[in-house]
Amino acid sequence: MGWRSGPWMSLFPWWVSKAMIRPWFSSLLLVVAFATYGGYLHSVETDRWHWLFNLGLVVLLAAAATFFQGFLRWVVLLGFNSDLGYLLLALGLASLTIAVVSEFRLVACWCLLIAATLLVRVDLLVARVGNSLAWVSLVILCWLGLGLSWLPHLLTASSGHLPVEEGRSPDKGYQQPVFLSPLAPWKL
């Protein structure tokens, strides 16, 4: 007798018990997380190639959470069984520390995205969704979040007036963004 069929389920109406096995809340969190990341990409004024690169990273993140989950678990567990694994783990943590110090906001966004993606994946596993459908669901939800981040910019552009950001003056024209990343050169 599992958690779905216990005696406590009779306390709730049928629609609550059905909603408890569907990953709607974690999916909503994933869409909001990717919309927030899209807002971050808008704030640092990335060009279209970086948007396409991030769309590709979404596909890879969804594949890592679905199809390559067993392989990644095997690689991590193998890494803890040898001296070479400990060395690579130490080098990876040192690189991650440098990335966190130099690009805190970007690394924090990616940690949020990975956590939200894994939460949806766990909910899909509980709902007994297969790998292929889970991958398609994750990609669609992530792309939906990135697409929703364009909504405020498209609405302000269609209204005929663009808001003036802090640090910019409309009479001086375009100025370079204050935030320039050594990890991702925005303008080449």
N, C-alpha and C positions, 0 to 999 in steps of 0.2 A: 504494500500500500504506500504509494508515493505522496509527495506533498500536494499533488493535484487532486487526489481522490480521498484525502483524509476527512475525518468527521468535521473539522473546522470549516470545510468548504460550504457546508450547508448554512453557515451564518451569513454568507454573501449571496447576492442575487446572481443569476447565471452569467450576466454580462461582465461582472467583476471577475469571476473565476476564469472566463475566457480571456479577458484583457490581461490577466496576470501572466499568461504564457506567451503573449505576443510582445515583441521587443519594440513597442511604440515609443516609450519614454527614452530609452537609450538611443533610439534612432533620431528622435528630436534633439537630444543633446549633441549627437554627431553632426547634424545639420547646423546647429548653432555654433559649434566649435569651428567648423570649416567656414562658416560665414564670418566669424571673428578673424580667422586667419586671412580670409580674403580682404577684410577691412584693413588688416595689417599690411597686406601687399599693396593696397591702394594708398596707405599712408606713406609708404616709402617710394611710391610712384614707380613701380616696376613696369617694364615694357611687355609687349605681348609674348616675347619668347620666354620670359620667365613664367608667365601664366601658363603657356603650353608645357613648359618643363614641370610645373607643379601639377598640372593635369596628369602628366605621365607618372609623377611620383605617387599620385593617388592610386593609380592602377597597380603600381608595385607594392604599395602599402596594403592594399586589399588582397593582393596575391600572397603577400607574406603572412597575412592573418588567416588565410584560408588554405591555399594549396601547399605552401611551404612551411606550415606550422610545425609539422613533424620533423622536417629537415633542420629547421632553426633550433628546435629543442635539442636535437641530437648534436648539433655543432656546439651549443652552449654547454651541454653536459660533457662532451668530449674535451672541451677546453679546460674544464676543471680537473681532468684526470692526468694532465701532463705538465711538465715545466714550460714547454713551449706555449701551452694554453694560458698559463698564468702570465707569461711574458706578454703575449698578445692582449690579454685582458688588462694588464697594467698600462700598456701603450694606448689601448683604446680609451681607458678611463682618463689618462693624461690628456689625450686629444679632446675628449669630451669636456674636460675641465677648462681647457683653453678656449674652446668654443663657447662655453657658458660664460666665461669672464668677458670675452670680447663681443659676443652676440647674445646677450641674456634674453632679450625679448623674442628673438627668433627661436632659440632653443626652448624657451618656455612654451611658445606656440606649438612647436613640434611635439613636445612631451604631452601637451594637452590633446593634440590630434591622435597620437598613438594610444593614449589611454582611452579616449572616446571610441576609437576604432575597435580596440580589444574588448571594451564593454559591450558594444553591439555584437561582436563575434561570439562572446560568451552567451548573450541572450539568444542568438540564433542557434547556438549549439543546444541550449536548453529546449528551444522550440523544435529541435530535430530537423533543422534546415540543412540540406546538403551543401557541399563545398561550392559547386557551380552557382547555385542560386544565392548563396551567401556572398560570393564574390561580386555577382551582378548587383545585389542589393547594396553592398558597401560602396561600390563605384558610383552608383546612381545617387545615393545619399550624399556622398562627398562632393560630387559634381553639383548637386542641388545646392549645397551650402555655399560653394564657391560662386555659383550663379546668383544666389540671393545677395551676395556681397556687392554685386554690381547694381542692384536695384536703387539704392540711394543716389548713386552717381548718375544713373540714367535719368532718374526723376528730376534731379537738379539741372541736368543738361537740357532736358526737354522743357523746363519752365522758362528758359531764356536767360537766366542769370546764374552764374556760378558763384559759389561762396568764396570769399577771399580767406585763404588760410593764414594762420598766425605766422608772422615772419616774412610775409610776402606783401608787396604793395602793388596795386593794380597799375600804377603809372610807371613802375620800373620794369615791368615785363617779367619774364621767366628768370628765376634764380636757381642755382643748384640746390638740391635738397641738403638739409643739414646732416642727415643720416647717410653715410657712405659705408658700405660693408666691405671688409677685405675678403669675406667668404663668397660674396656674390656681387660682382661689379655690375651695377645697374645700367650704366651708360658706357658703352665702349666706343 
